[in-house]
Amino acid sequence: MTVTQPDSLPATTTHHENTVAIVGGTGALGLGLATRWAHSGVHVRIGSRRAEAAQGCADKLPGAVGGDNTTMIEGAAAVVVAVPFSAHAETMRAIAKIIQPGQLVIDTTAPLLPAGPRGLRPIAPWAGSAAQQAQALLPDGTGLVSALQTVSAATLQNTELPLDEDVLLCGDHTADKVLAADLIDRIPGLRTIDCGLLDISGISERITALLIGINKRYKTHTGIRLTGLPQPLPR
Ligand SMILES: NC(=O)c1ccc[n+]([C@@H]2O[C@H](COP(=O)([O-])OP(=O)(O)OC[C@H]3O[C@@H](n4cnc5c(N)ncnc54)[C@H](OP(=O)(O)O)[C@@H]3O)[C@@H](O)[C@H]2O)c1
């Protein structure tokens, strides 16, 4: 991943390295990420409001564990938030009470209204984007990046399908983005692109609605790929 943004805060430090907790890990995206990470040697902790449901999902994945969201977050190096936008603020407030300095939050949320006659529609959160809403709700200094909004959960869950796409990554601190990129790049076929500061995230978040429409029209699970970048991307 190319890193271009200056840092204004000290780098975060890791907790249990190589350990990722997924809040909403029983859902479509959370389980898809859990599946790919578990098969890539990452220690996956599947979080849920229902510990038994999380354990049931974890039992099917190599080396994964499951439990309630709070227990899973404790000590994890990274906390991936994969809940619907309708639960985003409530979830971030809950995480704010337990997140510790040095833990990284990766927000995957695309702000969408539930499906109506016109399908899922993008909405504008009061803070500007889901990521900025997260930033406003988490304690000052929490490591936070936004990523993965354009990656299809269906493709992630089916390990027979190869991935071949880019992941747009936004965040205010280089060290956080490097940590997130290290984790995401562990999934074969995903390439993280540093897209700049967190306030750019609204653009990535809105692409989800666009992709959902394309997927419906062409009956597929598309992702995005940026062209013209150096290969491999400089670190
Ligand atoms: N689906 C995709 O292809 C995709 C792709 C990119 C990004 N995203 C983003 O990823 C996020 C999750 O999407 P998804 O499709 O995985 O959603 P989902 O399957 O509908 O829900 C994910 C999980 O969120 C938890 N949850 C639901 N309501 C909650 C609440 N009120 N409070 C706390 N937790 C709640 C549930 O876990 P428990 O009931 O087990 O607690 C559920 O399994 C969304 O923000 C979406 O925009 C999705």
The ligand as a MOL file (V3000), in Angstrom:
LIG
                    3D

  0  0  0     0  0            999 V3000
M  V30 BEGIN CTAB
M  V30 COUNTS 48 52 0 0 0
M  V30 BEGIN ATOM
M  V30 1 N -23.0170 -7.5040 2.3100 0
M  V30 2 C -22.0360 -7.0130 1.5560 0
M  V30 3 O -21.7260 -7.5360 0.4380 0
M  V30 4 C -21.2390 -5.8230 2.0370 0
M  V30 5 C -20.1080 -5.4390 1.3010 0
M  V30 6 C -19.3690 -4.3500 1.7480 0
M  V30 7 C -19.7490 -3.6660 2.8920 0
M  V30 8 N -20.8620 -4.0570 3.5760 0 CHG=1
M  V30 9 C -21.2140 -3.3220 4.7990 0
M  V30 10 O -20.9870 -4.1880 5.8820 0
M  V30 11 C -21.9570 -3.9710 6.9030 0
M  V30 12 C -22.6240 -5.3010 7.2190 0
M  V30 13 O -23.3260 -5.7310 6.0780 0
M  V30 14 P -23.9780 -7.1790 6.0430 0
M  V30 15 O -24.5660 -7.3530 4.7060 0
M  V30 16 O -22.9800 -8.1640 6.5430 0 CHG=-1
M  V30 17 O -25.1420 -6.9960 7.1240 0
M  V30 18 P -26.0460 -8.0770 7.8450 0
M  V30 19 O -25.6810 -9.4500 7.4040 0
M  V30 20 O -27.4670 -7.6480 7.6830 0
M  V30 21 O -25.7020 -7.8470 9.3960 0
M  V30 22 C -24.4340 -8.0610 9.9190 0
M  V30 23 C -24.5290 -8.3510 11.3890 0
M  V30 24 O -24.7990 -7.1680 12.1070 0
M  V30 25 C -25.3390 -7.5300 13.3640 0
M  V30 26 N -26.4260 -6.6090 13.6930 0
M  V30 27 C -27.5780 -6.4240 13.0320 0
M  V30 28 N -28.3340 -5.5100 13.6430 0
M  V30 29 C -27.6380 -5.1090 14.7350 0
M  V30 30 C -27.8960 -4.1860 15.7900 0
M  V30 31 N -29.0190 -3.4810 15.8330 0
M  V30 32 N -26.9350 -4.0280 16.7230 0
M  V30 33 C -25.7910 -4.7320 16.6820 0
M  V30 34 N -25.4960 -5.6370 15.7080 0
M  V30 35 C -26.4150 -5.8050 14.7490 0
M  V30 36 C -25.8800 -8.9430 13.2430 0
M  V30 37 O -25.0990 -9.7850 14.0700 0
M  V30 38 P -25.6660 -10.4740 15.4010 0
M  V30 39 O -27.1680 -10.5890 15.2420 0
M  V30 40 O -25.0110 -11.8090 15.3630 0
M  V30 41 O -25.2540 -9.5980 16.5040 0
M  V30 42 C -25.6640 -9.2790 11.7840 0
M  V30 43 O -25.3100 -10.6150 11.5690 0
M  V30 44 C -22.9460 -2.9380 6.3640 0
M  V30 45 O -22.6620 -1.6840 6.9210 0
M  V30 46 C -22.7000 -2.9440 4.8710 0
M  V30 47 O -22.9280 -1.6990 4.2690 0
M  V30 48 C -21.5960 -5.1340 3.1840 0
M  V30 END ATOM
M  V30 BEGIN BOND
M  V30 1 1 1 2
M  V30 2 2 2 3
M  V30 3 1 2 4
M  V30 4 1 4 5
M  V30 5 2 4 48
M  V30 6 2 5 6
M  V30 7 1 6 7
M  V30 8 2 7 8
M  V30 9 1 8 9
M  V30 10 1 8 48
M  V30 11 1 9 10
M  V30 12 1 9 46
M  V30 13 1 10 11
M  V30 14 1 11 12
M  V30 15 1 11 44
M  V30 16 1 12 13
M  V30 17 1 13 14
M  V30 18 2 14 15
M  V30 19 1 14 16
M  V30 20 1 14 17
M  V30 21 1 17 18
M  V30 22 2 18 19
M  V30 23 1 18 20
M  V30 24 1 18 21
M  V30 25 1 21 22
M  V30 26 1 22 23
M  V30 27 1 23 24
M  V30 28 1 23 42
M  V30 29 1 24 25
M  V30 30 1 25 26
M  V30 31 1 25 36
M  V30 32 1 26 27
M  V30 33 1 26 35
M  V30 34 2 27 28
M  V30 35 1 28 29
M  V30 36 1 29 30
M  V30 37 2 29 35
M  V30 38 1 30 31
M  V30 39 2 30 32
M  V30 40 1 32 33
M  V30 41 2 33 34
M  V30 42 1 34 35
M  V30 43 1 36 37
M  V30 44 1 36 42
M  V30 45 1 37 38
M  V30 46 2 38 39
M  V30 47 1 38 40
M  V30 48 1 38 41
M  V30 49 1 42 43
M  V30 50 1 44 45
M  V30 51 1 44 46
M  V30 52 1 46 47
M  V30 END BOND
M  V30 END CTAB
M  END
